[in-house]
Amino acid sequence: MIFAELSALATAPVLAEVDLIKLLSASKGIVLGVVIVLLTLVALCIFVIVYKLIQISQAQSQSVSFLDRFWDSKRLDDIYRVAEGLKYSPLAAMFRAGYVELSKVKKGRDGESMHDKMEDTANIERALQRAKVSEMTKLETLLPFLATTGAAAPFIGLFGTVWGIMDAFLAIAAAGSAELSEISQPIAEALVTTALALLSAVPAVVAFNYFNRRLKVLNAEMSTFGNDYLNIIRRHFF
């Protein structure tokens, strides 16, 4: 008898086909709520990752184009016209902010003392810094969502799994039997929440680290450009 059962197990398929849609539709109660939350997180993560990829790629590509024109041009007003057409470049935004502040300074420069000139330079520097902070704030938008999802999703999934397995054991106690056919379905439903949690958490963490690295590089480029731009202004206008 034992050998017959072992033989049957040996000849059974190693992998059973998992009907994920069926498992999800069979979920109920707390587990169903967890599934809905995790599916929402998966969808939002996909949207955020695609959006940030496009946003940061546009910022970097337009910044490269702007730097080429910046160093090739001889006149600031020509560069300003180019910068106006590069709406996604943080470097172009910094240039526009500095150019506007420089224009204000130039209008009231008659008879300025050295102290006034130093104050004018400081005003331009602050304008560049404000523009840099503003652009970085835009680029960092939604990154906290990815970080939070990566940290919280596994625990949400674990909660759903624990609750689902607890329900399975309560059903076993109520039925008075522990047949595999009776407990496999609810346990599988419970484990689906863990799978969904990983499906949202892993891409979120990877994407967060990837975008964070690209933004660090872009932030360094903005700092370097700000210093170079300010030095040019000091040499030619003060």
C-alpha positions in Angstrom: 0.0 0.0 0.0 2.8 2.4 1.0 4.8 1.5 -2.1 1.7 2.1 -4.3 1.3 5.6 -2.8 5.0 6.4 -3.3 4.8 5.2 -6.8 1.8 7.5 -7.5 3.6 10.5 -6.1 6.7 9.7 -8.2 4.7 9.6 -11.4 2.7 12.8 -10.6 3.7 16.0 -12.3 6.5 17.8 -10.5 5.0 21.3 -11.1 1.3 21.9 -11.0 -0.1 24.6 -13.1 -1.0 27.6 -10.9 -4.1 29.5 -12.0 -3.2 32.9 -10.5 -6.5 34.5 -11.6 -8.5 31.8 -9.9 -6.5 32.2 -6.7 -7.0 35.9 -6.7 -10.7 35.7 -7.4 -11.1 33.1 -4.7 -9.6 35.4 -2.0 -12.0 36.9 0.5 -12.1 39.0 3.7 -8.8 40.4 5.0 -6.8 38.5 2.4 -8.8 40.0 -0.4 -8.2 43.5 1.0 -4.5 42.8 1.1 -4.5 41.5 -2.4 -6.3 44.7 -3.6 -3.8 46.9 -1.8 -0.8 45.0 -3.3 -2.3 45.0 -6.8 -2.7 48.7 -6.5 0.9 49.1 -5.3 2.1 47.0 -8.3 0.2 49.2 -10.8 1.3 52.5 -9.1 5.0 51.2 -9.1 4.8 50.5 -12.8 3.4 54.0 -13.4 6.0 55.8 -11.2 8.9 53.8 -12.6 8.0 54.6 -16.2 7.2 58.3 -15.4 10.5 58.8 -13.5 12.5 57.1 -16.2 11.1 59.4 -18.9 11.4 62.5 -16.6 15.0 61.9 -15.6 16.1 60.8 -19.1 14.6 64.0 -20.5 16.4 66.1 -17.9 19.7 64.5 -18.6 19.5 64.6 -22.4 18.4 68.2 -22.5 21.1 69.2 -20.0 23.7 67.7 -22.3 22.3 69.7 -25.2 22.2 72.8 -23.1 25.9 72.4 -22.0 27.0 72.0 -25.6 25.3 75.3 -26.6 26.4 77.0 -23.4 30.1 76.5 -24.0 29.9 77.1 -27.7 28.0 80.4 -27.5 29.6 83.8 -26.9 26.6 85.8 -25.8 24.4 85.2 -22.8 21.3 86.4 -24.5 21.8 83.8 -27.2 22.1 81.1 -24.6 19.0 82.4 -22.8 16.9 81.9 -26.0 18.2 78.3 -26.2 17.5 77.7 -22.5 13.9 78.9 -22.9 13.3 76.0 -25.3 14.7 73.3 -22.9 12.0 73.1 -20.4 13.1 69.8 -18.9 16.7 70.7 -18.3 17.6 71.7 -14.7 20.8 73.3 -15.9 18.8 75.5 -18.4 16.5 76.5 -15.5 19.5 77.5 -13.4 20.8 79.6 -16.3 17.5 81.3 -16.7 17.3 82.2 -13.0 20.8 83.6 -13.0 20.3 85.5 -16.2 17.1 87.1 -14.9 18.8 88.1 -11.7 21.8 89.4 -13.6 19.5 91.6 -15.8 18.0 93.1 -12.7 21.5 93.9 -11.3 22.7 95.5 -14.5 19.8 98.0 -14.5 20.9 99.6 -11.3 24.7 99.4 -11.4 25.5 103.1 -11.9 28.0 104.3 -9.2 27.9 101.0 -7.3 30.5 100.5 -4.6 32.5 97.3 -4.2 30.2 96.2 -1.4 27.2 96.7 -3.7 28.9 94.5 -6.3 29.6 91.8 -3.8 25.9 91.9 -2.8 24.8 91.7 -6.4 27.0 88.6 -6.9 25.5 87.1 -3.7 22.0 87.7 -5.1 22.9 85.9 -8.3 24.4 83.0 -6.4 21.2 82.7 -4.3 19.1 82.8 -7.4 21.1 79.9 -8.8 20.8 78.0 -5.6 17.0 78.5 -5.4 16.7 77.2 -9.0 18.8 74.2 -8.2 16.8 73.3 -5.1 13.5 73.8 -7.0 14.6 71.6 -9.9 15.9 68.8 -7.6 12.6 68.9 -5.7 10.8 68.3 -9.0 13.1 65.5 -10.0 12.8 63.8 -6.6 9.0 63.8 -6.7 7.5 60.3 -6.2 10.9 58.7 -5.2 9.7 58.5 -1.5 6.7 56.4 -2.8 9.1 53.9 -4.3 11.2 53.8 -1.0 8.1 53.4 1.1 6.6 50.7 -1.2 9.9 48.8 -1.1 10.0 48.9 2.7 6.3 48.3 3.5 5.0 46.0 0.8 6.8 42.8 2.2 5.2 43.4 5.6 1.8 44.0 4.0 2.2 40.7 2.1 3.4 38.9 5.2 0.3 40.1 7.1 -2.0 38.7 4.3 -0.1 35.4 4.3 -0.3 35.0 8.1 -3.9 35.9 8.2 -4.7 33.5 5.3 -2.9 30.6 6.9 -4.6 31.3 10.2 -8.0 31.1 8.4 -6.9 27.9 6.8 -6.1 26.3 10.2 -9.4 27.6 11.6 -11.2 25.9 8.7 -9.3 22.7 9.4 -10.3 22.8 13.1 -13.9 23.4 12.1 -14.0 20.5 9.6 -12.1 18.2 11.9 -9.8 16.9 9.1 -6.6 18.0 7.5 -6.8 16.6 4.0 -4.3 18.2 1.6 -7.1 18.9 -0.9 -8.9 20.9 1.7 -6.0 23.1 2.9 -4.0 23.5 -0.3 -6.4 26.1 -1.8 -6.6 28.5 1.2 -2.8 28.2 1.8 -2.1 29.0 -1.8 -4.4 32.0 -1.6 -2.5 33.2 1.4 0.9 32.8 -0.2 -0.2 34.8 -3.2 0.0 37.9 -1.1 3.7 37.3 -0.5 4.2 36.9 -4.2 2.4 40.1 -4.9 4.4 41.9 -2.2 7.7 40.9 -3.8 6.3 41.8 -7.2 5.9 45.4 -6.0 8.8 45.7 -3.5 11.7 44.3 -5.6 11.1 46.6 -8.6 10.5 49.6 -6.3 13.8 49.1 -4.4 15.8 48.6 -7.6 14.2 51.6 -9.3 14.7 53.8 -6.2 18.4 53.0 -6.0 18.8 53.5 -9.8 17.0 56.8 -9.9 18.7 58.0 -6.8 22.1 57.3 -8.4 21.2 59.2 -11.5 20.0 62.2 -9.5 23.2 62.3 -7.5 25.1 62.6 -10.8 22.8 65.2 -12.1 23.0 67.1 -8.8 26.8 67.2 -9.1 26.5 68.5 -12.6 24.2 71.2 -11.4 26.7 72.3 -8.7 29.6 72.3 -11.2 27.6 74.3 -13.7 26.5 76.8 -11.1 30.0 77.5 -10.0 31.2 77.8 -13.6 28.4 80.1 -14.5 29.0 82.3 -11.5 32.7 82.6 -12.3 31.9 83.7 -15.8 29.5 86.4 -14.5 32.2 87.6 -12.0 34.9 87.9 -14.7 32.8 89.7 -17.2 30.3 91.8 -15.2 32.0 92.6 -11.9 
